[in-house]
Amino acid sequence: MTARSDFSAFVAPPPSGELHAAAVDAASACLDRFTAAFNASDTRGMDAELHFPHVMLSGAQRLDWVGPGQHPPGFFEALKATGWARTQYEKKEPVLAGNDKVHFVVTYTRRDAADAVLSTHVNLWIVVRTGERWGISLRSY
């Protein structure tokens, strides 16, 4: 097979445009576990829901984490200093799905202890199944 035909197969659309409900459910559960760990300030639990290398995009900047343990020291202390108490999904919309990958547009809020919204974020997150394990491979902010 030539490089051109390899690329064509790589970017070809899936046979069906339908969302795969089981994949969406499993990938969504991965996001829920990630956010539960985030709300518990549990970076190991967060890492357990990521695939590595893990890619984050913010504007034109790209950050690659090659393995677990990359969260900056003091991240949660700084976040709590803003009044943050928890993060809540407002919407997780699957916009592209196959048996092994789901792209979500996630809308989440950061809230204080009185449940007031501090900020709202809309991001693209890609969750992939490798073997039997679902993990977040890419987050775009």
TORPA-4810 file (N, C-alpha, C, O; in nm, 3 decimals):
<nodes>
NODE_1_0.085_-0.117_0.000_0.000_0.000_0.000_0.090_0.124_0.000_0.189_0.128_0.073_M
NODE_2_0.057_0.222_-0.079_0.137_0.343_-0.087_0.102_0.436_0.028_-0.001_0.421_0.094_T
NODE_3_0.189_0.533_0.050_0.164_0.632_0.157_0.034_0.707_0.129_-0.041_0.739_0.221_A
NODE_4_0.008_0.734_0.002_-0.114_0.808_-0.031_-0.238_0.726_0.004_-0.333_0.780_0.060_R
NODE_5_-0.240_0.597_-0.028_-0.357_0.516_0.003_-0.368_0.494_0.155_-0.479_0.484_0.207_S
NODE_6_-0.255_0.487_0.227_-0.260_0.478_0.373_-0.328_0.601_0.430_-0.415_0.591_0.517_D
NODE_7_-0.290_0.718_0.380_-0.349_0.843_0.429_-0.497_0.849_0.395_-0.578_0.892_0.477_F
NODE_8_-0.533_0.807_0.275_-0.674_0.809_0.234_-0.758_0.722_0.325_-0.869_0.761_0.362_S
NODE_9_-0.708_0.607_0.362_-0.783_0.519_0.454_-0.789_0.580_0.594_-0.889_0.566_0.664_A
NODE_10_-0.681_0.648_0.633_-0.673_0.708_0.766_-0.778_0.818_0.783_-0.836_0.831_0.891_F
NODE_11_-0.802_0.897_0.680_-0.895_1.010_0.691_-1.033_0.980_0.634_-1.120_1.067_0.633_V
NODE_12_-1.054_0.858_0.588_-1.184_0.822_0.530_-1.293_0.827_0.638_-1.267_0.792_0.753_A
NODE_13_-1.412_0.870_0.602_-1.520_0.872_0.701_-1.559_0.730_0.739_-1.539_0.636_0.661_P
NODE_14_-1.614_0.715_0.860_-1.660_0.581_0.898_-1.773_0.536_0.806_-1.835_0.621_0.742_P
NODE_15_-1.801_0.407_0.798_-1.903_0.356_0.708_-2.041_0.416_0.733_-2.123_0.424_0.641_P
NODE_16_-2.067_0.458_0.854_-2.198_0.512_0.887_-2.180_0.645_0.958_-2.086_0.660_1.036_S
NODE_17_-2.267_0.740_0.932_-2.262_0.867_1.001_-2.331_0.864_1.136_-2.335_0.965_1.206_G
NODE_18_-2.384_0.749_1.175_-2.456_0.739_1.301_-2.360_0.746_1.420_-2.247_0.698_1.413_E
NODE_19_-2.407_0.806_1.528_-2.330_0.803_1.651_-2.343_0.664_1.712_-2.452_0.606_1.712_L
NODE_20_-2.237_0.612_1.761_-2.234_0.479_1.820_-2.264_0.493_1.969_-2.178_0.536_2.046_H
NODE_21_-2.385_0.457_2.008_-2.434_0.484_2.143_-2.346_0.422_2.251_-2.318_0.489_2.351_A
NODE_22_-2.301_0.300_2.235_-2.219_0.236_2.338_-2.085_0.308_2.353_-2.036_0.327_2.464_A
NODE_23_-2.027_0.349_2.242_-1.900_0.421_2.247_-1.920_0.557_2.313_-1.839_0.598_2.396_A
NODE_24_-2.026_0.627_2.277_-2.054_0.757_2.337_-2.074_0.743_2.488_-2.023_0.824_2.565_V
NODE_25_-2.147_0.641_2.530_-2.170_0.619_2.673_-2.039_0.592_2.747_-2.015_0.648_2.853_D
NODE_26_-1.956_0.506_2.691_-1.829_0.471_2.755_-1.734_0.591_2.759_-1.669_0.615_2.860_A
NODE_27_-1.728_0.665_2.650_-1.642_0.784_2.645_-1.693_0.892_2.741_-1.613_0.959_2.806_A
NODE_28_-1.823_0.907_2.749_-1.883_1.004_2.841_-1.853_0.967_2.986_-1.827_1.054_3.068_S
NODE_29_-1.856_0.839_3.017_-1.823_0.793_3.152_-1.678_0.826_3.186_-1.647_0.859_3.301_A
NODE_30_-1.589_0.818_3.087_-1.449_0.856_3.107_-1.441_1.004_3.146_-1.368_1.039_3.238_C
NODE_31_-1.515_1.089_3.076_-1.517_1.231_3.110_-1.569_1.253_3.252_-1.515_1.335_3.326_L
NODE_32_-1.672_1.179_3.289_-1.728_1.192_3.424_-1.626_1.152_3.530_-1.614_1.219_3.633_D
NODE_33_-1.552_1.045_3.506_-1.450_1.002_3.602_-1.338_1.106_3.612_-1.288_1.134_3.721_R
NODE_34_-1.300_1.163_3.498_-1.197_1.267_3.497_-1.241_1.385_3.582_-1.164_1.436_3.664_F
NODE_35_-1.365_1.429_3.563_-1.413_1.546_3.636_-1.433_1.516_3.784_-1.411_1.604_3.867_T
NODE_36_-1.474_1.395_3.818_-1.484_1.357_3.960_-1.345_1.366_4.025_-1.332_1.415_4.137_A
NODE_37_-1.243_1.318_3.955_-1.106_1.326_4.007_-1.062_1.473_4.015_-0.998_1.513_4.112_A
NODE_38_-1.095_1.552_3.914_-1.063_1.695_3.914_-1.124_1.762_4.036_-1.057_1.836_4.107_F
NODE_39_-1.252_1.735_4.061_-1.321_1.796_4.174_-1.263_1.749_4.308_-1.277_1.818_4.409_N
NODE_40_-1.201_1.633_4.309_-1.136_1.582_4.431_-0.990_1.627_4.439_-0.918_1.587_4.531_A
NODE_41_-0.945_1.711_4.345_-0.805_1.756_4.337_-0.710_1.637_4.330_-0.601_1.639_4.388_S
NODE_42_-0.751_1.534_4.259_-0.679_1.407_4.250_-0.610_1.397_4.114_-0.669_1.347_4.018_D
NODE_43_-0.486_1.443_4.106_-0.417_1.443_3.976_-0.387_1.301_3.928_-0.386_1.277_3.807_T
NODE_44_-0.364_1.208_4.018_-0.343_1.068_3.975_-0.470_1.011_3.914_-0.466_0.942_3.813_R
NODE_45_-0.584_1.042_3.976_-0.711_0.998_3.921_-0.738_1.062_3.785_-0.792_0.997_3.696_G
NODE_46_-0.700_1.189_3.770_-0.714_1.255_3.640_-0.627_1.187_3.536_-0.671_1.157_3.425_M
NODE_47_-0.500_1.163_3.574_-0.408_1.097_3.481_-0.459_0.960_3.438_-0.435_0.917_3.325_D
NODE_48_-0.530_0.891_3.527_-0.582_0.758_3.496_-0.686_0.763_3.384_-0.715_0.661_3.323_A
NODE_49_-0.742_0.881_3.358_-0.842_0.896_3.252_-0.784_0.958_3.125_-0.859_0.990_3.032_E
NODE_50_-0.653_0.976_3.121_-0.587_1.031_3.003_-0.511_0.922_2.931_-0.466_0.825_2.991_L
NODE_51_-0.497_0.939_2.798_-0.402_0.859_2.721_-0.278_0.944_2.701_-0.287_1.066_2.685_H
NODE_52_-0.164_0.879_2.703_-0.036_0.948_2.681_0.029_0.890_2.557_0.020_0.770_2.534_F
NODE_53_0.097_0.973_2.477_0.109_1.116_2.498_-0.028_1.183_2.493_-0.118_1.142_2.420_P
NODE_54_-0.041_1.290_2.573_-0.165_1.365_2.584_-0.140_1.504_2.526_-0.039_1.567_2.556_H
NODE_55_-0.233_1.551_2.443_-0.216_1.679_2.375_-0.321_1.777_2.424_-0.438_1.743_2.438_V
NODE_56_-0.276_1.899_2.451_-0.367_2.010_2.482_-0.336_2.125_2.387_-0.220_2.158_2.363_M
NODE_57_-0.441_2.183_2.335_-0.428_2.298_2.246_-0.498_2.417_2.312_-0.610_2.405_2.361_L
NODE_58_-0.430_2.530_2.312_-0.490_2.654_2.360_-0.453_2.760_2.259_-0.338_2.803_2.252_S
NODE_59_-0.552_2.803_2.180_-0.520_2.891_2.068_-0.428_2.817_1.974_-0.457_2.705_1.933_G
NODE_60_-0.316_2.879_1.940_-0.218_2.816_1.851_-0.110_2.743_1.930_-0.020_2.684_1.870_A
NODE_61_-0.117_2.746_2.063_-0.016_2.680_2.144_-0.053_2.534_2.168_-0.170_2.500_2.184_Q
NODE_62_0.048_2.451_2.169_0.031_2.307_2.189_0.116_2.264_2.307_0.233_2.302_2.319_R
NODE_63_0.056_2.182_2.393_0.127_2.127_2.507_0.116_1.976_2.499_0.005_1.922_2.491_L
NODE_64_0.229_1.908_2.502_0.233_1.762_2.495_0.283_1.707_2.628_0.391_1.742_2.675_D
NODE_65_0.202_1.621_2.688_0.245_1.550_2.808_0.280_1.408_2.765_0.195_1.337_2.712_W
NODE_66_0.403_1.367_2.788_0.448_1.235_2.745_0.406_1.125_2.841_0.399_1.008_2.803_V
NODE_67_0.377_1.162_2.965_0.338_1.062_3.063_0.267_1.128_3.179_0.254_1.250_3.182_G
NODE_68_0.221_1.048_3.274_0.149_1.103_3.389_0.240_1.190_3.476_0.362_1.190_3.461_P
NODE_69_0.177_1.262_3.567_0.252_1.344_3.662_0.291_1.481_3.610_0.385_1.541_3.662_G
NODE_70_0.222_1.531_3.509_0.260_1.658_3.447_0.183_1.780_3.499_0.216_1.893_3.465_Q
NODE_71_0.082_1.757_3.581_0.007_1.873_3.633_0.102_1.960_3.714_0.180_1.909_3.795_H
NODE_72_0.095_2.090_3.694_0.189_2.178_3.764_0.165_2.177_3.915_0.050_2.172_3.960_P
NODE_73_0.272_2.181_3.993_0.256_2.189_4.138_0.175_2.315_4.173_0.193_2.420_4.111_P
NODE_74_0.091_2.304_4.269_0.013_2.419_4.311_-0.106_2.452_4.224_-0.172_2.554_4.246_G
NODE_75_-0.135_2.369_4.125_-0.246_2.398_4.033_-0.377_2.414_4.109_-0.448_2.513_4.091_F
NODE_76_-0.410_2.318_4.194_-0.538_2.325_4.263_-0.540_2.434_4.370_-0.645_2.495_4.393_F
NODE_77_-0.428_2.460_4.433_-0.423_2.569_4.530_-0.453_2.702_4.461_-0.528_2.784_4.513_E
NODE_78_-0.394_2.723_4.343_-0.420_2.846_4.267_-0.565_2.853_4.222_-0.626_2.960_4.226_A
NODE_79_-0.620_2.741_4.180_-0.760_2.740_4.137_-0.853_2.770_4.254_-0.948_2.847_4.240_L
NODE_80_-0.826_2.711_4.369_-0.909_2.735_4.488_-0.898_2.880_4.533_-0.994_2.935_4.588_K
NODE_81_-0.783_2.944_4.511_-0.765_3.084_4.548_-0.858_3.177_4.468_-0.884_3.290_4.510_A
NODE_82_-0.908_3.129_4.354_-1.002_3.208_4.274_-1.145_3.196_4.325_-1.235_3.264_4.277_T
NODE_83_-1.165_3.108_4.424_-1.299_3.082_4.475_-1.357_2.951_4.425_-1.468_2.914_4.464_G
NODE_84_-1.285_2.882_4.338_-1.334_2.757_4.281_-1.358_2.652_4.388_-1.276_2.633_4.478_W
NODE_85_-1.472_2.584_4.378_-1.502_2.471_4.466_-1.526_2.343_4.387_-1.497_2.234_4.434_A
NODE_86_-1.580_2.358_4.264_-1.605_2.238_4.183_-1.631_2.279_4.039_-1.658_2.395_4.008_R
NODE_87_-1.622_2.179_3.952_-1.650_2.195_3.809_-1.768_2.105_3.776_-1.779_1.993_3.824_T
NODE_88_-1.855_2.158_3.691_-1.977_2.084_3.655_-1.998_2.091_3.504_-1.989_2.198_3.444_Q
NODE_89_-2.027_1.975_3.445_-2.064_1.974_3.304_-2.204_2.032_3.289_-2.295_1.997_3.363_Y
NODE_90_-2.218_2.120_3.192_-2.350_2.171_3.154_-2.400_2.093_3.033_-2.520_2.071_3.016_E
NODE_91_-2.304_2.053_2.949_-2.340_1.976_2.830_-2.216_1.902_2.781_-2.105_1.955_2.784_K
NODE_92_-2.237_1.778_2.735_-2.133_1.700_2.668_-2.197_1.654_2.537_-2.274_1.558_2.535_K
NODE_93_-2.164_1.721_2.431_-2.228_1.692_2.302_-2.134_1.613_2.212_-2.031_1.666_2.169_E
NODE_94_-2.166_1.487_2.183_-2.083_1.412_2.088_-2.106_1.467_1.947_-2.220_1.471_1.900_P
NODE_95_-1.999_1.507_1.881_-2.013_1.565_1.748_-1.954_1.476_1.639_-1.978_1.497_1.521_V
NODE_96_-1.876_1.376_1.680_-1.822_1.278_1.586_-1.793_1.153_1.668_-1.726_1.161_1.771_L
NODE_97_-1.841_1.040_1.624_-1.821_0.918_1.702_-1.804_0.798_1.612_-1.865_0.789_1.505_A
NODE_98_-1.722_0.708_1.657_-1.704_0.577_1.596_-1.691_0.477_1.709_-1.710_0.512_1.825_G
NODE_99_-1.659_0.356_1.676_-1.648_0.253_1.779_-1.535_0.278_1.878_-1.542_0.233_1.993_N
NODE_100_-1.430_0.348_1.836_-1.312_0.366_1.919_-1.274_0.511_1.946_-1.168_0.536_2.003_D
NODE_101_-1.359_0.608_1.906_-1.324_0.749_1.925_-1.450_0.832_1.928_-1.541_0.813_1.847_K
NODE_102_-1.454_0.927_2.022_-1.566_1.020_2.029_-1.511_1.160_2.051_-1.431_1.184_2.141_V
NODE_103_-1.555_1.252_1.967_-1.523_1.394_1.984_-1.642_1.457_2.055_-1.757_1.443_2.012_H
NODE_104_-1.614_1.526_2.165_-1.718_1.595_2.239_-1.692_1.745_2.238_-1.578_1.789_2.252_F
NODE_105_-1.797_1.823_2.222_-1.792_1.963_2.259_-1.848_1.966_2.401_-1.965_1.938_2.424_V
NODE_106_-1.760_2.000_2.495_-1.801_2.001_2.635_-1.819_2.145_2.681_-1.736_2.231_2.654_V
NODE_107_-1.927_2.167_2.750_-1.951_2.296_2.814_-1.953_2.269_2.963_-2.032_2.188_3.012_T
NODE_108_-1.865_2.336_3.035_-1.862_2.317_3.179_-1.847_2.450_3.249_-1.799_2.548_3.192_Y
NODE_109_-1.890_2.451_3.374_-1.878_2.571_3.456_-1.788_2.541_3.574_-1.784_2.429_3.626_T
NODE_110_-1.716_2.642_3.614_-1.642_2.638_3.741_-1.727_2.716_3.839_-1.771_2.828_3.810_R
NODE_111_-1.749_2.657_3.957_-1.843_2.712_4.055_-1.777_2.730_4.190_-1.680_2.661_4.224_R
NODE_112_-1.831_2.823_4.267_-1.781_2.844_4.403_-1.862_2.760_4.502_-1.952_2.686_4.462_D
NODE_113_-1.831_2.773_4.629_-1.896_2.691_4.732_-2.045_2.719_4.743_-2.121_2.633_4.788_A
NODE_114_-2.090_2.839_4.703_-2.232_2.872_4.706_-2.302_2.834_4.575_-2.419_2.866_4.556_A
NODE_115_-2.231_2.765_4.486_-2.280_2.718_4.357_-2.295_2.829_4.253_-2.360_2.809_4.150_D
NODE_116_-2.236_2.944_4.279_-2.238_3.052_4.180_-2.136_3.019_4.070_-2.028_2.966_4.097_A
NODE_117_-2.172_3.052_3.947_-2.084_3.026_3.833_-1.972_3.131_3.831_-1.997_3.251_3.827_V
NODE_118_-1.849_3.082_3.834_-1.731_3.169_3.824_-1.690_3.189_3.679_-1.647_3.297_3.640_L
NODE_119_-1.702_3.082_3.599_-1.665_3.090_3.458_-1.731_2.976_3.383_-1.766_2.872_3.441_S
NODE_120_-1.748_2.997_3.253_-1.804_2.895_3.164_-1.703_2.871_3.053_-1.643_2.964_3.000_T
NODE_121_-1.684_2.744_3.019_-1.586_2.705_2.918_-1.651_2.612_2.817_-1.731_2.526_2.853_H
NODE_122_-1.617_2.631_2.690_-1.663_2.543_2.582_-1.537_2.493_2.512_-1.460_2.571_2.457_V
NODE_123_-1.517_2.361_2.514_-1.395_2.301_2.461_-1.427_2.180_2.376_-1.537_2.124_2.383_N
NODE_124_-1.330_2.139_2.296_-1.337_2.013_2.221_-1.244_1.914_2.289_-1.125_1.941_2.305_L
NODE_125_-1.299_1.800_2.328_-1.220_1.694_2.390_-1.240_1.567_2.308_-1.352_1.536_2.266_W
NODE_126_-1.132_1.495_2.286_-1.138_1.371_2.208_-1.102_1.254_2.299_-0.996_1.252_2.361_I
NODE_127_-1.193_1.157_2.305_-1.177_1.040_2.390_-1.161_0.918_2.299_-1.239_0.899_2.205_V
NODE_128_-1.060_0.838_2.326_-1.024_0.727_2.239_-1.017_0.598_2.321_-0.975_0.599_2.436_V
NODE_129_-1.060_0.489_2.259_-1.044_0.357_2.321_-0.920_0.292_2.263_-0.907_0.274_2.142_R
NODE_130_-0.828_0.257_2.352_-0.709_0.182_2.314_-0.717_0.051_2.390_-0.716_0.050_2.513_T
NODE_131_-0.725_-0.059_2.318_-0.752_-0.187_2.382_-0.893_-0.180_2.439_-0.988_-0.153_2.365_G
NODE_132_-0.907_-0.204_2.566_-1.039_-0.194_2.630_-1.053_-0.068_2.713_-1.155_-0.050_2.780_E
NODE_133_-0.954_0.020_2.709_-0.952_0.138_2.795_-0.983_0.266_2.721_-0.916_0.298_2.622_R
NODE_134_-1.084_0.339_2.768_-1.116_0.470_2.715_-1.034_0.574_2.791_-1.022_0.568_2.913_W
NODE_135_-0.978_0.669_2.716_-0.900_0.777_2.778_-0.907_0.902_2.692_-0.928_0.895_2.571_G
NODE_136_-0.889_1.015_2.756_-0.889_1.143_2.685_-0.753_1.159_2.620_-0.650_1.154_2.687_I
NODE_137_-0.753_1.180_2.487_-0.628_1.194_2.413_-0.595_1.338_2.383_-0.478_1.375_2.375_S
NODE_138_-0.698_1.420_2.366_-0.676_1.559_2.327_-0.780_1.648_2.390_-0.898_1.615_2.393_L
NODE_139_-0.734_1.761_2.441_-0.824_1.865_2.492_-0.785_1.995_2.424_-0.668_2.034_2.423_R
NODE_140_-0.885_2.060_2.366_-0.861_2.188_2.300_-0.940_2.294_2.373_-1.063_2.286_2.385_S
NODE_141_-0.867_2.396_2.421_-0.926_2.503_2.501_-0.934_2.630_2.421_-0.982_2.732_2.473_Y
</nodes>
